[in-house]
Amino acid sequence: MAEAAHNGAGDGARLIAAAEATPDLLLASGAYLFVCPENLGSMTGMMKEMFDRCYYPLLGRVEGRAYATAIAAGSDGTGAQAQIDRIVTGWRLKRVANPLIANMEAQTPEAILAPKTVEEDILDNCRELGAALSEGVKLGIY
């Protein structure tokens, strides 16, 4: 999903793992796309750790910048979505696209551990989401 969104974002967009995100990279970007799976009703630990590291260094420095989200979930994805929205409210980011939540319907141990296949229409939506971040330098974080 992150790669599809990155492809849709066009030239100038960067795709980086949450573990590699730094306050300087975020500060140098004009728009953000946060892409992550939902684990146990929450965003992944790596995404949360990225916000923990970068939140205070960016507080008061990124207001009004565009953001969007894409969540891959085993069920509804609203837990991870709510966490990200709550955090970026402090940064005063501006949502520019409706949340994209891909329900993978993985509810059994076998389904959870199995490789996931994302439907082409979801990938198209991810590309459109990347394109929605057309203003400024874009940074996709997954």
Secondary structure by P-SEA (a helix, b strand, c coil): caaaaaaaacccbbbbccccccaaaaaaccbbbbbbbbccccccaaaaaaaaacccccccccccccccccccccccaaaaaaaaaaaaccccccccccbbbbbcccccccccccbbbbcaaaaaaaaaaaaaacccbbbbcc
